[in-house]
Amino acid sequence: MELLLAILIGILFTAAVYLILSRSLLKVILGTSLLSHGAHLLILTMGGLGGSAPPVLIDGVTDFADPLPQALILTAIVISFGVTAVILVMAYRMYSVHKTDNMNELRGNDEHD
C-alpha cells in the first residue's frame, strides 16, 4: 500500500510542478492545490498506515496508531482550502480588471503565444 501511495504522490507532485510552470493563472492555482494534496498524502504515508489499531490509549492496549499525522493533515486541509479560496477570489478580480489570465501579459512582457 505504501508503494501505491508513493507512486500516487510522485504523480501528484509531477502534475503540480507541470501546472505551476504554465502561463495560465488558473493552472497555477490548480497546481498549488495538487501540490498541497500531494503533501497531505506524503505526511499520511510517512506517519505510517496504522491498520485497525485505535488512535487512543486505553488500559491494556499495547498497539496504537499515532494520531498526530491525521491531526496535521486535517489542519493542513482546512488551511489549504482557505488559501485556495482567497487565491481564486484574487484571480477572479485580476481577470475582471485585466481581461486575461496569461502570466506574460500580466507581467507586461511582449512575447505572446
Biopython code that builds the backbone (N, CA, C, O; Angstrom):
import numpy as np
from Bio.PDB.StructureBuilder import StructureBuilder

atoms = [
    (1, "MET", "N", (0.816, -1.191, 0.000)),
    (1, "MET", "CA", (0.000, 0.000, 0.000)),
    (1, "MET", "C", (0.867, 1.265, 0.000)),
    (1, "MET", "O", (0.524, 2.261, -0.638)),
    (2, "GLU", "N", (2.001, 1.214, 0.728)),
    (2, "GLU", "CA", (2.879, 2.370, 0.748)),
    (2, "GLU", "C", (3.474, 2.647, -0.625)),
    (2, "GLU", "O", (3.668, 3.804, -1.000)),
    (3, "LEU", "N", (3.767, 1.576, -1.385)),
    (3, "LEU", "CA", (4.318, 1.757, -2.726)),
    (3, "LEU", "C", (3.300, 2.429, -3.637)),
    (3, "LEU", "O", (3.658, 3.306, -4.423)),
    (4, "LEU", "N", (2.050, 2.032, -3.542)),
    (4, "LEU", "CA", (1.000, 2.646, -4.343)),
    (4, "LEU", "C", (0.835, 4.128, -3.994)),
    (4, "LEU", "O", (0.676, 4.965, -4.883)),
    (5, "LEU", "N", (0.875, 4.444, -2.716)),
    (5, "LEU", "CA", (0.777, 5.841, -2.303)),
    (5, "LEU", "C", (2.004, 6.640, -2.722)),
    (5, "LEU", "O", (1.884, 7.814, -3.073)),
    (6, "ALA", "N", (3.179, 6.024, -2.690)),
    (6, "ALA", "CA", (4.391, 6.722, -3.133)),
    (6, "ALA", "C", (4.316, 7.055, -4.623)),
    (6, "ALA", "O", (4.736, 8.133, -5.044)),
    (7, "ILE", "N", (3.788, 6.139, -5.407)),
    (7, "ILE", "CA", (3.617, 6.402, -6.837)),
    (7, "ILE", "C", (2.594, 7.506, -7.059)),
    (7, "ILE", "O", (2.800, 8.385, -7.895)),
    (8, "LEU", "N", (1.496, 7.468, -6.317)),
    (8, "LEU", "CA", (0.477, 8.497, -6.429)),
    (8, "LEU", "C", (1.012, 9.871, -6.021)),
    (8, "LEU", "O", (0.700, 10.877, -6.657)),
    (9, "ILE", "N", (1.816, 9.907, -4.959)),
    (9, "ILE", "CA", (2.428, 11.167, -4.522)),
    (9, "ILE", "C", (3.357, 11.705, -5.610)),
    (9, "ILE", "O", (3.357, 12.905, -5.884)),
    (10, "GLY", "N", (4.134, 10.844, -6.218)),
    (10, "GLY", "CA", (5.019, 11.259, -7.308)),
    (10, "GLY", "C", (4.248, 11.813, -8.497)),
    (10, "GLY", "O", (4.652, 12.809, -9.097)),
    (11, "ILE", "N", (3.130, 11.163, -8.840)),
    (11, "ILE", "CA", (2.300, 11.651, -9.947)),
    (11, "ILE", "C", (1.696, 13.012, -9.605)),
    (11, "ILE", "O", (1.668, 13.911, -10.445)),
    (12, "LEU", "N", (1.208, 13.163, -8.361)),
    (12, "LEU", "CA", (0.642, 14.444, -7.949)),
    (12, "LEU", "C", (1.687, 15.558, -7.968)),
    (12, "LEU", "O", (1.404, 16.662, -8.434)),
    (13, "PHE", "N", (2.887, 15.280, -7.469)),
    (13, "PHE", "CA", (3.943, 16.291, -7.481)),
    (13, "PHE", "C", (4.357, 16.650, -8.909)),
    (13, "PHE", "O", (4.594, 17.819, -9.213)),
    (14, "THR", "N", (4.443, 15.640, -9.787)),
    (14, "THR", "CA", (4.818, 15.892, -11.175)),
    (14, "THR", "C", (3.778, 16.754, -11.879)),
    (14, "THR", "O", (4.119, 17.720, -12.561)),
    (15, "ALA", "N", (2.507, 16.399, -11.709)),
    (15, "ALA", "CA", (1.438, 17.180, -12.338)),
    (15, "ALA", "C", (1.383, 18.592, -11.753)),
    (15, "ALA", "O", (1.118, 19.554, -12.474)),
    (16, "ALA", "N", (1.631, 18.715, -10.454)),
    (16, "ALA", "CA", (1.589, 20.032, -9.815)),
    (16, "ALA", "C", (2.700, 20.931, -10.335)),
    (16, "ALA", "O", (2.464, 22.106, -10.617)),
    (17, "VAL", "N", (3.903, 20.395, -10.463)),
    (17, "VAL", "CA", (5.020, 21.207, -10.972)),
    (17, "VAL", "C", (4.765, 21.604, -12.420)),
    (17, "VAL", "O", (5.061, 22.732, -12.815)),
    (18, "TYR", "N", (4.215, 20.684, -13.219)),
    (18, "TYR", "CA", (3.895, 20.998, -14.607)),
    (18, "TYR", "C", (2.861, 22.127, -14.686)),
    (18, "TYR", "O", (3.005, 23.046, -15.492)),
    (19, "LEU", "N", (1.836, 22.058, -13.862)),
    (19, "LEU", "CA", (0.800, 23.088, -13.884)),
    (19, "LEU", "C", (1.303, 24.418, -13.329)),
    (19, "LEU", "O", (0.922, 25.475, -13.833)),
    (20, "ILE", "N", (2.145, 24.385, -12.309)),
    (20, "ILE", "CA", (2.672, 25.622, -11.735)),
    (20, "ILE", "C", (3.566, 26.359, -12.734)),
    (20, "ILE", "O", (3.625, 27.588, -12.713)),
    (21, "LEU", "N", (4.254, 25.634, -13.599)),
    (21, "LEU", "CA", (5.138, 26.255, -14.584)),
    (21, "LEU", "C", (4.417, 26.723, -15.847)),
    (21, "LEU", "O", (5.070, 27.193, -16.780)),
    (22, "SER", "N", (3.097, 26.609, -15.902)),
    (22, "SER", "CA", (2.355, 27.039, -17.080)),
    (22, "SER", "C", (2.109, 28.546, -17.042)),
    (22, "SER", "O", (2.432, 29.211, -16.058)),
    (23, "ARG", "N", (1.538, 29.074, -18.117)),
    (23, "ARG", "CA", (1.323, 30.514, -18.217)),
    (23, "ARG", "C", (-0.048, 30.944, -17.732)),
    (23, "ARG", "O", (-0.257, 32.128, -17.469)),
    (24, "SER", "N", (-0.976, 30.032, -17.608)),
    (24, "SER", "CA", (-2.331, 30.378, -17.186)),
    (24, "SER", "C", (-2.403, 30.442, -15.663)),
    (24, "SER", "O", (-1.916, 29.549, -14.969)),
    (25, "LEU", "N", (-3.010, 31.496, -15.160)),
    (25, "LEU", "CA", (-3.104, 31.688, -13.719)),
    (25, "LEU", "C", (-3.979, 30.622, -13.070)),
    (25, "LEU", "O", (-3.699, 30.188, -11.953)),
    (26, "LEU", "N", (-5.035, 30.195, -13.758)),
    (26, "LEU", "CA", (-5.902, 29.155, -13.212)),
    (26, "LEU", "C", (-5.166, 27.818, -13.086)),
    (26, "LEU", "O", (-5.384, 27.072, -12.131)),
    (27, "LYS", "N", (-4.300, 27.524, -14.049)),
    (27, "LYS", "CA", (-3.499, 26.296, -13.971)),
    (27, "LYS", "C", (-2.499, 26.364, -12.818)),
    (27, "LYS", "O", (-2.226, 25.351, -12.174)),
    (28, "VAL", "N", (-1.960, 27.539, -12.558)),
    (28, "VAL", "CA", (-1.036, 27.704, -11.432)),
    (28, "VAL", "C", (-1.765, 27.447, -10.114)),
    (28, "VAL", "O", (-1.227, 26.794, -9.219)),
    (29, "ILE", "N", (-2.982, 27.961, -9.998)),
    (29, "ILE", "CA", (-3.773, 27.738, -8.782)),
    (29, "ILE", "C", (-4.115, 26.264, -8.629)),
    (29, "ILE", "O", (-4.032, 25.721, -7.527)),
    (30, "LEU", "N", (-4.497, 25.611, -9.718)),
    (30, "LEU", "CA", (-4.781, 24.176, -9.664)),
    (30, "LEU", "C", (-3.528, 23.386, -9.301)),
    (30, "LEU", "O", (-3.613, 22.395, -8.575)),
    (31, "GLY", "N", (-2.368, 23.811, -9.794)),
    (31, "GLY", "CA", (-1.108, 23.152, -9.465)),
    (31, "GLY", "C", (-0.757, 23.274, -7.990)),
    (31, "GLY", "O", (-0.282, 22.313, -7.385)),
    (32, "THR", "N", (-0.984, 24.441, -7.409)),
    (32, "THR", "CA", (-0.711, 24.586, -5.970)),
    (32, "THR", "C", (-1.668, 23.729, -5.138)),
    (32, "THR", "O", (-1.289, 23.202, -4.092)),
    (33, "SER", "N", (-2.897, 23.596, -5.605)),
    (33, "SER", "CA", (-3.852, 22.727, -4.910)),
    (33, "SER", "C", (-3.410, 21.264, -4.984)),
    (33, "SER", "O", (-3.468, 20.545, -3.986)),
    (34, "LEU", "N", (-2.970, 20.827, -6.160)),
    (34, "LEU", "CA", (-2.468, 19.458, -6.293)),
    (34, "LEU", "C", (-1.214, 19.237, -5.455)),
    (34, "LEU", "O", (-1.029, 18.164, -4.881)),
    (35, "LEU", "N", (-0.362, 20.241, -5.383)),
    (35, "LEU", "CA", (0.848, 20.133, -4.573)),
    (35, "LEU", "C", (0.505, 19.966, -3.094)),
    (35, "LEU", "O", (1.150, 19.188, -2.391)),
    (36, "SER", "N", (-0.501, 20.689, -2.625)),
    (36, "SER", "CA", (-0.888, 20.543, -1.223)),
    (36, "SER", "C", (-1.498, 19.175, -0.957)),
    (36, "SER", "O", (-1.267, 18.594, 0.103)),
    (37, "HIS", "N", (-2.277, 18.649, -1.904)),
    (37, "HIS", "CA", (-2.828, 17.300, -1.720)),
    (37, "HIS", "C", (-1.719, 16.240, -1.718)),
    (37, "HIS", "O", (-1.780, 15.269, -0.963)),
    (38, "GLY", "N", (-0.718, 16.436, -2.562)),
    (38, "GLY", "CA", (0.424, 15.524, -2.543)),
    (38, "GLY", "C", (1.173, 15.572, -1.224)),
    (38, "GLY", "O", (1.625, 14.542, -0.723)),
    (39, "ALA", "N", (1.306, 16.768, -0.660)),
    (39, "ALA", "CA", (1.959, 16.907, 0.650)),
    (39, "ALA", "C", (1.135, 16.241, 1.750)),
    (39, "ALA", "O", (1.693, 15.648, 2.673)),
    (40, "HIS", "N", (-0.180, 16.338, 1.655)),
    (40, "HIS", "CA", (-1.037, 15.663, 2.642)),
    (40, "HIS", "C", (-0.854, 14.153, 2.591)),
    (40, "HIS", "O", (-0.738, 13.494, 3.624)),
    (41, "LEU", "N", (-0.831, 13.615, 1.379)),
    (41, "LEU", "CA", (-0.609, 12.174, 1.252)),
    (41, "LEU", "C", (0.779, 11.772, 1.724)),
    (41, "LEU", "O", (0.955, 10.696, 2.295)),
    (42, "LEU", "N", (1.768, 12.632, 1.487)),
    (42, "LEU", "CA", (3.126, 12.349, 1.945)),
    (42, "LEU", "C", (3.191, 12.291, 3.469)),
    (42, "LEU", "O", (3.822, 11.395, 4.030)),
    (43, "ILE", "N", (2.541, 13.242, 4.140)),
    (43, "ILE", "CA", (2.510, 13.233, 5.603)),
    (43, "ILE", "C", (1.804, 11.983, 6.117)),
    (43, "ILE", "O", (2.256, 11.363, 7.080)),
    (44, "LEU", "N", (0.701, 11.614, 5.478)),
    (44, "LEU", "CA", (-0.039, 10.425, 5.888)),
    (44, "LEU", "C", (0.793, 9.165, 5.709)),
    (44, "LEU", "O", (0.802, 8.295, 6.580)),
    (45, "THR", "N", (1.487, 9.065, 4.594)),
    (45, "THR", "CA", (2.304, 7.878, 4.330)),
    (45, "THR", "C", (3.499, 7.803, 5.265)),
    (45, "THR", "O", (3.837, 6.727, 5.758)),
    (46, "MET", "N", (4.143, 8.943, 5.512)),
    (46, "MET", "CA", (5.303, 8.936, 6.399)),
    (46, "MET", "C", (4.900, 8.669, 7.846)),
    (46, "MET", "O", (5.706, 8.167, 8.629)),
    (47, "GLY", "N", (3.660, 9.000, 8.207)),
    (47, "GLY", "CA", (3.173, 8.708, 9.555)),
    (47, "GLY", "C", (2.866, 7.233, 9.760)),
    (47, "GLY", "O", (2.708, 6.781, 10.894)),
    (48, "GLY", "N", (2.784, 6.494, 8.687)),
    (48, "GLY", "CA", (2.500, 5.064, 8.780)),
    (48, "GLY", "C", (1.018, 4.798, 8.644)),
    (48, "GLY", "O", (0.185, 5.510, 9.206)),
    (49, "LEU", "N", (0.706, 3.768, 7.894)),
    (49, "LEU", "CA", (-0.686, 3.383, 7.727)),
    (49, "LEU", "C", (-1.008, 2.399, 8.838)),
    (49, "LEU", "O", (-0.610, 1.235, 8.779)),
    (50, "GLY", "N", (-1.732, 2.865, 9.857)),
    (50, "GLY", "CA", (-1.900, 2.143, 11.116)),
    (50, "GLY", "C", (-2.759, 0.899, 11.094)),
    (50, "GLY", "O", (-2.717, 0.130, 12.054)),
    (51, "GLY", "N", (-3.523, 0.662, 10.068)),
    (51, "GLY", "CA", (-4.369, -0.520, 10.053)),
    (51, "GLY", "C", (-5.573, -0.362, 10.959)),
    (51, "GLY", "O", (-6.288, 0.636, 10.870)),
    (52, "SER", "N", (-5.810, -1.339, 11.836)),
    (52, "SER", "CA", (-7.007, -1.308, 12.677)),
    (52, "SER", "C", (-6.705, -0.906, 14.123)),
    (52, "SER", "O", (-7.577, -1.027, 14.983)),
    (53, "ALA", "N", (-5.511, -0.439, 14.403)),
    (53, "ALA", "CA", (-5.160, -0.048, 15.767)),
    (53, "ALA", "C", (-5.876, 1.244, 16.137)),
    (53, "ALA", "O", (-5.983, 2.143, 15.303)),
    (54, "PRO", "N", (-6.370, 1.358, 17.368)),
    (54, "PRO", "CA", (-7.064, 2.588, 17.765)),
    (54, "PRO", "C", (-6.075, 3.741, 17.959)),
    (54, "PRO", "O", (-4.931, 3.509, 18.350)),
    (55, "PRO", "N", (-6.503, 4.984, 17.689)),
    (55, "PRO", "CA", (-5.600, 6.119, 17.845)),
    (55, "PRO", "C", (-5.565, 6.685, 19.264)),
    (55, "PRO", "O", (-4.986, 7.750, 19.480)),
    (56, "VAL", "N", (-6.165, 6.008, 20.221)),
    (56, "VAL", "CA", (-6.189, 6.496, 21.603)),
    (56, "VAL", "C", (-5.588, 5.444, 22.526)),
    (56, "VAL", "O", (-5.555, 4.258, 22.197)),
    (57, "LEU", "N", (-5.118, 5.891, 23.675)),
    (57, "LEU", "CA", (-4.567, 4.982, 24.670)),
    (57, "LEU", "C", (-5.669, 4.527, 25.622)),
    (57, "LEU", "O", (-6.369, 5.345, 26.219)),
    (58, "ILE", "N", (-5.809, 3.238, 25.748)),
    (58, "ILE", "CA", (-6.761, 2.635, 26.680)),
    (58, "ILE", "C", (-5.978, 1.614, 27.502)),
    (58, "ILE", "O", (-5.010, 1.033, 27.012)),
    (59, "ASP", "N", (-6.387, 1.397, 28.731)),
    (59, "ASP", "CA", (-5.701, 0.417, 29.575)),
    (59, "ASP", "C", (-5.706, -0.951, 28.897)),
    (59, "ASP", "O", (-6.746, -1.448, 28.466)),
    (60, "GLY", "N", (-4.541, -1.531, 28.818)),
    (60, "GLY", "CA", (-4.404, -2.867, 28.246)),
    (60, "GLY", "C", (-4.073, -2.876, 26.766)),
    (60, "GLY", "O", (-3.753, -3.938, 26.232)),
    (61, "VAL", "N", (-4.135, -1.752, 26.080)),
    (61, "VAL", "CA", (-3.818, -1.704, 24.656)),
    (61, "VAL", "C", (-2.335, -1.372, 24.494)),
    (61, "VAL", "O", (-1.859, -0.349, 24.987)),
    (62, "THR", "N", (-1.622, -2.244, 23.804)),
    (62, "THR", "CA", (-0.185, -2.021, 23.601)),
    (62, "THR", "C", (0.123, -1.506, 22.203)),
    (62, "THR", "O", (1.172, -0.899, 21.990)),
    (63, "ASP", "N", (-0.765, -1.734, 21.252)),
    (63, "ASP", "CA", (-0.548, -1.282, 19.878)),
    (63, "ASP", "C", (-1.566, -0.191, 19.559)),
    (63, "ASP", "O", (-2.772, -0.426, 19.630)),
    (64, "PHE", "N", (-1.084, 1.003, 19.209)),
    (64, "PHE", "CA", (-1.987, 2.100, 18.895)),
    (64, "PHE", "C", (-1.425, 2.910, 17.742)),
    (64, "PHE", "O", (-0.217, 2.934, 17.507)),
    (65, "ALA", "N", (-2.316, 3.565, 17.033)),
    (65, "ALA", "CA", (-1.914, 4.406, 15.901)),
    (65, "ALA", "C", (-1.553, 5.801, 16.398)),
    (65, "ALA", "O", (-2.083, 6.274, 17.404)),
    (66, "ASP", "N", (-0.647, 6.446, 15.681)),
    (66, "ASP", "CA", (-0.234, 7.800, 16.030)),
    (66, "ASP", "C", (-1.258, 8.787, 15.476)),
    (66, "ASP", "O", (-1.434, 8.850, 14.259)),
    (67, "PRO", "N", (-1.940, 9.562, 16.326)),
    (67, "PRO", "CA", (-2.963, 10.489, 15.819)),
    (67, "PRO", "C", (-2.399, 11.803, 15.289)),
    (67, "PRO", "O", (-3.142, 12.588, 14.699)),
    (68, "LEU", "N", (-1.114, 12.063, 15.479)),
    (68, "LEU", "CA", (-0.534, 13.342, 15.061)),
    (68, "LEU", "C", (-0.578, 13.558, 13.551)),
    (68, "LEU", "O", (-0.940, 14.658, 13.133)),
    (69, "PRO", "N", (-0.234, 12.581, 12.696)),
    (69, "PRO", "CA", (-0.324, 12.843, 11.244)),
    (69, "PRO", "C", (-1.741, 13.178, 10.792)),
    (69, "PRO", "O", (-1.932, 14.056, 9.949)),
    (70, "GLN", "N", (-2.739, 12.484, 11.348)),
    (70, "GLN", "CA", (-4.114, 12.778, 10.960)),
    (70, "GLN", "C", (-4.514, 14.188, 11.394)),
    (70, "GLN", "O", (-5.211, 14.888, 10.660)),
    (71, "ALA", "N", (-4.081, 14.600, 12.567)),
    (71, "ALA", "CA", (-4.404, 15.945, 13.043)),
    (71, "ALA", "C", (-3.700, 17.001, 12.193)),
    (71, "ALA", "O", (-4.292, 18.031, 11.870)),
    (72, "LEU", "N", (-2.448, 16.754, 11.832)),
    (72, "LEU", "CA", (-1.728, 17.698, 10.974)),
    (72, "LEU", "C", (-2.363, 17.796, 9.595)),
    (72, "LEU", "O", (-2.478, 18.889, 9.040)),
    (73, "ILE", "N", (-2.776, 16.666, 9.041)),
    (73, "ILE", "CA", (-3.394, 16.664, 7.718)),
    (73, "ILE", "C", (-4.734, 17.383, 7.746)),
    (73, "ILE", "O", (-5.043, 18.151, 6.835)),
    (74, "LEU", "N", (-5.527, 17.147, 8.772)),
    (74, "LEU", "CA", (-6.815, 17.825, 8.881)),
    (74, "LEU", "C", (-6.631, 19.337, 8.963)),
    (74, "LEU", "O", (-7.366, 20.088, 8.321)),
    (75, "THR", "N", (-5.668, 19.779, 9.740)),
    (75, "THR", "CA", (-5.386, 21.209, 9.831)),
    (75, "THR", "C", (-4.883, 21.757, 8.507)),
    (75, "THR", "O", (-5.276, 22.849, 8.095)),
    (76, "ALA", "N", (-4.019, 21.007, 7.840)),
    (76, "ALA", "CA", (-3.473, 21.458, 6.555)),
    (76, "ALA", "C", (-4.546, 21.510, 5.477)),
    (76, "ALA", "O", (-4.504, 22.389, 4.616)),
    (77, "ILE", "N", (-5.503, 20.594, 5.501)),
    (77, "ILE", "CA", (-6.594, 20.612, 4.527)),
    (77, "ILE", "C", (-7.431, 21.873, 4.700)),
    (77, "ILE", "O", (-7.782, 22.528, 3.718)),
    (78, "VAL", "N", (-7.749, 22.211, 5.932)),
    (78, "VAL", "CA", (-8.545, 23.411, 6.189)),
    (78, "VAL", "C", (-7.787, 24.668, 5.758)),
    (78, "VAL", "O", (-8.368, 25.559, 5.140)),
    (79, "ILE", "N", (-6.516, 24.741, 6.073)),
    (79, "ILE", "CA", (-5.714, 25.904, 5.696)),
    (79, "ILE", "C", (-5.576, 25.997, 4.182)),
    (79, "ILE", "O", (-5.706, 27.086, 3.623)),
    (80, "SER", "N", (-5.314, 24.878, 3.504)),
    (80, "SER", "CA", (-5.165, 24.918, 2.050)),
    (80, "SER", "C", (-6.481, 25.261, 1.359)),
    (80, "SER", "O", (-6.474, 25.906, 0.311)),
    (81, "PHE", "N", (-7.615, 24.839, 1.931)),
    (81, "PHE", "CA", (-8.913, 25.225, 1.369)),
    (81, "PHE", "C", (-9.109, 26.735, 1.476)),
    (81, "PHE", "O", (-9.569, 27.367, 0.526)),
    (82, "GLY", "N", (-8.769, 27.308, 2.606)),
    (82, "GLY", "CA", (-8.893, 28.751, 2.776)),
    (82, "GLY", "C", (-7.972, 29.526, 1.863)),
    (82, "GLY", "O", (-8.378, 30.527, 1.272)),
    (83, "VAL", "N", (-6.734, 29.076, 1.740)),
    (83, "VAL", "CA", (-5.770, 29.755, 0.872)),
    (83, "VAL", "C", (-6.204, 29.649, -0.589)),
    (83, "VAL", "O", (-6.090, 30.622, -1.335)),
    (84, "THR", "N", (-6.694, 28.493, -1.004)),
    (84, "THR", "CA", (-7.166, 28.327, -2.376)),
    (84, "THR", "C", (-8.357, 29.228, -2.660)),
    (84, "THR", "O", (-8.450, 29.809, -3.741)),
    (85, "ALA", "N", (-9.269, 29.351, -1.702)),
    (85, "ALA", "CA", (-10.420, 30.238, -1.885)),
    (85, "ALA", "C", (-9.978, 31.688, -2.039)),
    (85, "ALA", "O", (-10.494, 32.401, -2.900)),
    (86, "VAL", "N", (-9.037, 32.130, -1.221)),
    (86, "VAL", "CA", (-8.543, 33.510, -1.318)),
    (86, "VAL", "C", (-7.831, 33.737, -2.648)),
    (86, "VAL", "O", (-8.022, 34.776, -3.280)),
    (87, "ILE", "N", (-7.023, 32.788, -3.072)),
    (87, "ILE", "CA", (-6.304, 32.933, -4.342)),
    (87, "ILE", "C", (-7.280, 32.950, -5.517)),
    (87, "ILE", "O", (-7.088, 33.715, -6.463)),
    (88, "LEU", "N", (-8.324, 32.121, -5.473)),
    (88, "LEU", "CA", (-9.313, 32.131, -6.550)),
    (88, "LEU", "C", (-10.059, 33.458, -6.628)),
    (88, "LEU", "O", (-10.334, 33.950, -7.722)),
    (89, "VAL", "N", (-10.386, 34.033, -5.494)),
    (89, "VAL", "CA", (-11.056, 35.334, -5.491)),
    (89, "VAL", "C", (-10.125, 36.405, -6.049)),
    (89, "VAL", "O", (-10.561, 37.261, -6.820)),
    (90, "MET", "N", (-8.862, 36.368, -5.673)),
    (90, "MET", "CA", (-7.902, 37.340, -6.197)),
    (90, "MET", "C", (-7.705, 37.159, -7.701)),
    (90, "MET", "O", (-7.584, 38.146, -8.426)),
    (91, "ALA", "N", (-7.670, 35.912, -8.180)),
    (91, "ALA", "CA", (-7.523, 35.658, -9.606)),
    (91, "ALA", "C", (-8.753, 36.124, -10.377)),
    (91, "ALA", "O", (-8.629, 36.653, -11.481)),
    (92, "TYR", "N", (-9.936, 35.932, -9.805)),
    (92, "TYR", "CA", (-11.156, 36.410, -10.449)),
    (92, "TYR", "C", (-11.145, 37.929, -10.565)),
    (92, "TYR", "O", (-11.522, 38.481, -11.599)),
    (93, "ARG", "N", (-10.720, 38.590, -9.522)),
    (93, "ARG", "CA", (-10.651, 40.055, -9.547)),
    (93, "ARG", "C", (-9.615, 40.530, -10.566)),
    (93, "ARG", "O", (-9.848, 41.504, -11.283)),
    (94, "MET", "N", (-8.486, 39.853, -10.630)),
    (94, "MET", "CA", (-7.460, 40.227, -11.592)),
    (94, "MET", "C", (-7.952, 39.987, -13.019)),
    (94, "MET", "O", (-7.670, 40.789, -13.909)),
    (95, "TYR", "N", (-8.677, 38.901, -13.245)),
    (95, "TYR", "CA", (-9.210, 38.634, -14.580)),
    (95, "TYR", "C", (-10.269, 39.661, -14.967)),
    (95, "TYR", "O", (-10.338, 40.081, -16.122)),
    (96, "SER", "N", (-11.096, 40.065, -13.998)),
    (96, "SER", "CA", (-12.129, 41.050, -14.318)),
    (96, "SER", "C", (-11.530, 42.427, -14.612)),
    (96, "SER", "O", (-12.118, 43.195, -15.374)),
    (97, "VAL", "N", (-10.409, 42.747, -14.043)),
    (97, "VAL", "CA", (-9.762, 44.035, -14.298)),
    (97, "VAL", "C", (-8.936, 43.995, -15.578)),
    (97, "VAL", "O", (-9.052, 44.895, -16.410)),
    (98, "HIS", "N", (-8.096, 42.957, -15.756)),
    (98, "HIS", "CA", (-7.145, 42.912, -16.868)),
    (98, "HIS", "C", (-7.637, 42.121, -18.074)),
    (98, "HIS", "O", (-7.009, 42.183, -19.131)),
    (99, "LYS", "N", (-8.734, 41.380, -17.955)),
    (99, "LYS", "CA", (-9.334, 40.581, -19.041)),
    (99, "LYS", "C", (-8.389, 39.529, -19.608)),
    (99, "LYS", "O", (-8.491, 39.180, -20.785)),
    (100, "THR", "N", (-7.475, 39.020, -18.794)),
    (100, "THR", "CA", (-6.588, 37.939, -19.204)),
    (100, "THR", "C", (-6.080, 37.213, -17.971)),
    (100, "THR", "O", (-6.015, 37.766, -16.873)),
    (101, "ASP", "N", (-5.716, 35.935, -18.195)),
    (101, "ASP", "CA", (-5.058, 35.205, -17.114)),
    (101, "ASP", "C", (-3.686, 34.700, -17.557)),
    (101, "ASP", "O", (-3.077, 33.868, -16.885)),
    (102, "ASN", "N", (-3.208, 35.205, -18.684)),
    (102, "ASN", "CA", (-1.883, 34.852, -19.177)),
    (102, "ASN", "C", (-0.837, 35.592, -18.350)),
    (102, "ASN", "O", (-0.871, 36.818, -18.238)),
    (103, "MET", "N", (0.087, 34.838, -17.778)),
    (103, "MET", "CA", (1.073, 35.429, -16.881)),
    (103, "MET", "C", (2.014, 36.394, -17.609)),
    (103, "MET", "O", (2.434, 37.394, -17.026)),
    (104, "ASN", "N", (2.352, 36.113, -18.873)),
    (104, "ASN", "CA", (3.230, 37.022, -19.614)),
    (104, "ASN", "C", (2.552, 38.360, -19.881)),
    (104, "ASN", "O", (3.195, 39.407, -19.806)),
    (105, "GLU", "N", (1.259, 38.336, -20.191)),
    (105, "GLU", "CA", (0.535, 39.584, -20.430)),
    (105, "GLU", "C", (0.369, 40.360, -19.115)),
    (105, "GLU", "O", (0.399, 41.591, -19.119)),
    (106, "LEU", "N", (0.198, 39.665, -18.013)),
    (106, "LEU", "CA", (0.054, 40.347, -16.738)),
    (106, "LEU", "C", (1.370, 40.973, -16.283)),
    (106, "LEU", "O", (1.365, 41.987, -15.585)),
    (107, "ARG", "N", (2.494, 40.377, -16.675)),
    (107, "ARG", "CA", (3.798, 40.944, -16.326)),
    (107, "ARG", "C", (4.150, 42.135, -17.219)),
    (107, "ARG", "O", (4.970, 42.973, -16.844)),
    (108, "GLY", "N", (3.532, 42.210, -18.396)),
    (108, "GLY", "CA", (3.855, 43.279, -19.333)),
    (108, "GLY", "C", (4.885, 42.869, -20.362)),
    (108, "GLY", "O", (5.402, 43.720, -21.087)),
    (109, "ASN", "N", (5.200, 41.573, -20.444)),
    (109, "ASN", "CA", (6.148, 41.111, -21.460)),
    (109, "ASN", "C", (5.503, 41.189, -22.833)),
    (109, "ASN", "O", (4.279, 41.116, -22.946)),
    (110, "ASP", "N", (6.299, 41.334, -23.864)),
    (110, "ASP", "CA", (5.771, 41.486, -25.211)),
    (110, "ASP", "C", (5.594, 40.170, -25.946)),
    (110, "ASP", "O", (4.898, 40.134, -26.961)),
    (111, "GLU", "N", (6.187, 39.102, -25.480)),
    (111, "GLU", "CA", (6.085, 37.830, -26.197)),
    (111, "GLU", "C", (4.750, 37.167, -25.903)),
    (111, "GLU", "O", (4.378, 37.001, -24.742)),
    (112, "HIS", "N", (4.032, 36.789, -26.949)),
    (112, "HIS", "CA", (2.734, 36.130, -26.822)),
    (112, "HIS", "C", (2.747, 34.868, -27.659)),
    (112, "HIS", "O", (3.355, 34.822, -28.729)),
    (113, "ASP", "N", (2.068, 33.841, -27.159)),
    (113, "ASP", "CA", (1.931, 32.594, -27.929)),
    (113, "ASP", "C", (0.475, 32.339, -28.206)),
    (113, "ASP", "O", (0.133, 31.341, -28.841)),
]
sb = StructureBuilder()
sb.init_structure("model")
sb.init_model(0)
sb.init_chain("A")
sb.init_seg("    ")
for serial, (resi, resn, name, xyz) in enumerate(atoms, 1):
    if name == "N":
        sb.init_residue(resn, " ", resi, " ")
    sb.init_atom(name, np.array(xyz, "f"), 0.0, 1.0, " ", f" {name:<3s}", serial, name[0])
structure = sb.get_structure()
